[in-house]
Amino acid sequence: MKYTDIFQFIIIGLFCGMASLTEENYLKVLYRLSQDKQEIAVKDIAEQLDIKMPTVNSMVKKLAQKKLLKYEKYKAIELTEKGRKAALYILRKHRLSELFLSKVMGLGWEEVHDIAEQIEHIQSELFFNRIDKMLGNPQFDPHGEPIPDANGKLPVHKTFPLSDGIIKKKYKLAGVTNHDTSFLKYLDSLGVNIGSSIEIKKVQDFDKSMAVLINGKVNTIFSCTVCSNLLML
């Protein structure tokens, strides 16, 4: 597909209208929180979005009226099946956008998130299905996060943090849990990206830092924090 065709579809997507950006951002946060903890409270959402609790409370009630979540005062907030599907669709759009920006536009994995945050609110299903097809129906984004398919199904990705690895074993980087620009740039400086091989040479007992060999070439030391943010196969 030519670049002119790509931008034509972007324009079509933009003019197909955008749903409430705020609602979609809430659904994304709710889904992420549901994966990290069993019970979600208004204060958890407020902390994630850096918004005052009364404002969050108002939006939660609005989403409950739309049957996107279950909410009762003083009880945990839960996404309904409708809300879960909506959240997964937003994640699909975001992660496809990140991969498009990386593979087609040539942006680094540390550059794609903020732009994808804008593209994900386009409501044209045609637009994202075309991106999906153009990219060969990918399963994972540039950070190794699973991309929901058109039916909302997530590919299985059985990974473990490098911090759980064994000395003298070689692993392949499948994803990162920290998407901060500074962290990704740090990995870039070492030539580490998705698919890189990392061999554990030594583990320090006092702080669990690791001496590693990257791609059979670069020797370096990873802190325990770095190791815990690298997902391996």
C-alpha positions as CSV (number, residue, x, y, z in Angstrom):
1,M,0.0,0.0,0.0
2,K,1.3,3.5,-0.9
3,Y,1.7,6.2,1.7
4,T,-1.0,8.3,-0.1
5,D,-3.4,5.4,0.5
6,I,-2.4,5.2,4.2
7,F,-3.0,8.9,4.8
8,Q,-6.3,8.7,2.9
9,F,-7.5,6.1,5.4
10,I,-6.3,8.2,8.3
11,I,-8.4,11.1,7.0
12,I,-11.4,8.8,6.5
13,G,-10.9,7.6,10.1
14,L,-10.8,11.1,11.5
15,F,-13.9,12.2,9.8
16,C,-15.9,9.1,10.9
17,G,-16.2,10.7,14.3
18,M,-14.7,10.1,17.7
19,A,-16.4,8.7,20.8
20,S,-15.9,10.4,24.1
21,L,-12.1,10.4,24.6
22,T,-12.7,10.6,28.4
23,E,-15.0,7.5,28.4
24,E,-12.5,5.5,26.4
25,N,-9.6,6.5,28.7
26,Y,-11.7,5.4,31.7
27,L,-12.4,2.0,30.1
28,K,-8.7,1.5,29.4
29,V,-7.7,2.3,32.9
30,L,-10.5,0.1,34.3
31,Y,-9.3,-2.8,32.2
32,R,-5.7,-2.3,33.2
33,L,-6.6,-2.1,36.9
34,S,-8.8,-5.2,36.6
35,Q,-5.7,-7.1,35.4
36,D,-3.5,-5.9,38.3
37,K,-5.9,-6.2,41.2
38,Q,-9.1,-7.9,42.2
39,E,-11.1,-4.9,43.5
40,I,-11.2,-1.5,41.9
41,A,-12.3,1.6,43.9
42,V,-13.0,5.2,42.7
43,K,-9.7,6.3,44.3
44,D,-7.7,3.8,42.2
45,I,-9.1,5.4,39.0
46,A,-8.5,8.9,40.3
47,E,-4.9,8.1,41.0
48,Q,-4.3,6.5,37.6
49,L,-5.9,9.4,35.7
50,D,-4.8,12.2,38.1
51,I,-8.4,13.4,38.4
52,K,-10.3,14.4,41.5
53,M,-12.5,11.8,43.0
54,P,-15.9,13.6,42.6
55,T,-15.2,13.9,38.8
56,V,-14.3,10.2,38.6
57,N,-17.4,9.3,40.6
58,S,-19.6,11.2,38.2
59,M,-18.0,9.5,35.1
60,V,-18.3,6.0,36.8
61,K,-22.0,6.6,37.3
62,K,-22.3,7.6,33.6
63,L,-20.5,4.5,32.4
64,A,-22.7,2.4,34.7
65,Q,-25.8,3.9,33.1
66,K,-24.5,2.8,29.8
67,K,-24.1,-0.8,31.1
68,L,-20.3,-0.6,30.6
69,L,-19.5,-1.3,34.3
70,K,-21.2,-2.4,37.5
71,Y,-21.1,0.2,40.3
72,E,-22.7,0.4,43.7
73,K,-21.7,2.9,46.4
74,Y,-19.0,1.5,48.8
75,K,-18.6,-1.6,46.6
76,A,-15.9,-2.6,44.1
77,I,-16.2,-1.4,40.5
78,E,-16.4,-4.1,37.8
79,L,-16.4,-3.9,34.0
80,T,-19.4,-5.6,32.5
81,E,-18.9,-7.9,29.5
82,K,-20.0,-5.0,27.3
83,G,-17.4,-2.8,29.0
84,R,-14.7,-5.4,28.7
85,K,-15.3,-5.8,25.0
86,A,-15.2,-2.0,24.6
87,A,-11.9,-1.8,26.5
88,L,-10.3,-4.5,24.5
89,Y,-11.3,-2.8,21.3
90,I,-9.6,0.4,22.4
91,L,-6.5,-1.6,23.3
92,R,-6.7,-3.2,19.8
93,K,-6.7,0.2,18.2
94,H,-3.9,1.5,20.4
95,R,-1.6,-1.4,19.9
96,L,-2.2,-1.6,16.2
97,S,-1.5,2.1,15.9
98,E,1.8,1.7,17.8
99,L,2.9,-1.1,15.5
100,F,1.8,0.9,12.4
101,L,3.9,3.9,13.6
102,S,6.8,1.6,14.3
103,K,6.8,-0.7,11.2
104,V,5.4,1.7,8.6
105,M,6.4,5.1,9.8
106,G,9.8,4.0,11.2
107,L,9.3,5.6,14.7
108,G,11.1,4.1,17.7
109,W,9.3,2.1,20.3
110,E,9.9,4.9,22.7
111,E,8.1,7.4,20.4
112,V,4.9,5.6,19.4
113,H,2.8,5.7,22.6
114,D,1.7,9.3,22.8
115,I,0.8,9.4,19.1
116,A,-1.2,6.1,19.4
117,E,-3.1,7.7,22.3
118,Q,-4.5,10.2,19.8
119,I,-5.1,7.7,16.9
120,E,-6.9,5.2,19.1
121,H,-10.0,7.4,19.5
122,I,-10.8,7.2,15.7
123,Q,-14.0,5.2,15.4
124,S,-13.6,3.8,11.9
125,E,-13.5,0.0,12.2
126,L,-12.5,-0.1,8.5
127,F,-9.4,2.0,9.3
128,F,-8.1,-0.3,11.9
129,N,-9.0,-3.5,10.1
130,R,-7.1,-2.2,7.1
131,I,-4.1,-1.5,9.3
132,D,-4.4,-5.0,10.8
133,K,-4.4,-6.5,7.3
134,M,-1.5,-4.3,6.1
135,L,0.6,-5.5,9.0
136,G,-0.2,-9.1,8.4
137,N,-2.6,-9.6,11.4
138,P,0.1,-9.2,14.0
139,Q,-0.3,-10.6,17.5
140,F,2.0,-8.3,19.5
141,D,2.8,-4.6,19.5
142,P,6.3,-3.0,19.6
143,H,6.5,-3.5,23.4
144,G,5.5,-7.1,23.2
145,E,1.9,-6.4,24.4
146,P,-0.8,-8.7,23.0
147,I,-3.1,-7.2,20.3
148,P,-6.7,-8.3,20.6
149,D,-8.1,-9.6,17.3
150,A,-11.3,-8.4,15.7
151,N,-13.3,-10.6,18.1
152,G,-11.5,-9.3,21.2
153,K,-9.5,-12.4,21.7
154,L,-6.0,-12.0,23.1
155,P,-3.1,-14.2,21.9
156,V,-1.5,-16.2,24.7
157,H,2.0,-15.0,25.6
158,K,3.6,-17.1,28.4
159,T,6.4,-15.0,29.6
160,F,8.4,-14.5,32.8
161,P,10.5,-11.6,34.2
162,L,14.3,-11.9,33.6
163,S,14.6,-11.6,37.4
164,D,13.2,-15.2,37.5
165,G,15.8,-16.5,35.1
166,I,18.6,-19.0,35.7
167,I,22.3,-18.4,35.5
168,K,24.0,-19.6,32.3
169,K,20.6,-19.7,30.5
170,K,19.9,-17.7,27.4
171,Y,16.5,-16.2,26.8
172,K,14.7,-14.1,24.2
173,L,13.1,-10.7,25.0
174,A,9.4,-10.9,24.4
175,G,8.1,-7.7,26.0
176,V,8.6,-4.9,28.5
177,T,6.3,-3.9,31.4
178,N,7.8,-0.4,31.7
179,H,7.0,1.8,28.6
180,D,8.7,5.0,29.9
181,T,10.7,6.8,27.3
182,S,13.8,6.9,29.4
183,F,13.7,3.1,30.0
184,L,13.2,2.3,26.4
185,K,16.0,4.7,25.4
186,Y,18.2,3.0,27.9
187,L,17.5,-0.4,26.3
188,D,18.1,1.1,22.8
189,S,21.5,2.3,23.9
190,L,22.4,-1.3,24.7
191,G,20.9,-2.6,21.4
192,V,18.1,-4.4,23.3
193,N,14.8,-4.7,21.6
194,I,12.0,-7.3,21.1
195,G,13.7,-10.6,20.0
196,S,17.1,-9.8,21.5
197,S,18.8,-12.7,23.3
198,I,19.9,-12.2,26.9
199,E,22.2,-14.6,28.7
200,I,22.5,-14.5,32.4
201,K,26.1,-14.7,33.4
202,K,26.0,-13.9,37.1
203,V,23.5,-12.8,39.8
204,Q,24.6,-10.7,42.8
205,D,23.2,-12.0,46.0
206,F,23.1,-8.7,47.8
207,D,20.8,-6.8,45.3
208,K,19.9,-9.4,42.7
209,S,21.5,-7.4,39.9
210,M,22.6,-9.5,36.9
211,A,25.6,-9.6,34.7
212,V,24.2,-10.4,31.3
213,L,25.4,-10.9,27.7
214,I,23.2,-9.2,25.1
215,N,22.9,-10.7,21.6
216,G,26.2,-12.6,22.2
217,K,28.1,-9.3,22.0
218,V,27.4,-6.7,24.8
219,N,28.3,-7.4,28.4
220,T,26.5,-5.2,30.9
221,I,24.9,-5.1,34.4
222,F,21.1,-5.0,34.8
223,S,19.7,-3.8,38.1
224,C,17.0,-5.8,39.7
225,T,14.4,-3.2,38.6
226,V,15.5,-3.5,35.0
227,C,15.3,-7.3,35.2
228,S,11.8,-7.3,36.6
229,N,10.6,-5.1,33.7
230,L,12.0,-7.4,31.0
231,L,9.6,-10.3,29.9
232,M,11.4,-13.3,28.5
233,L,10.6,-16.5,26.6
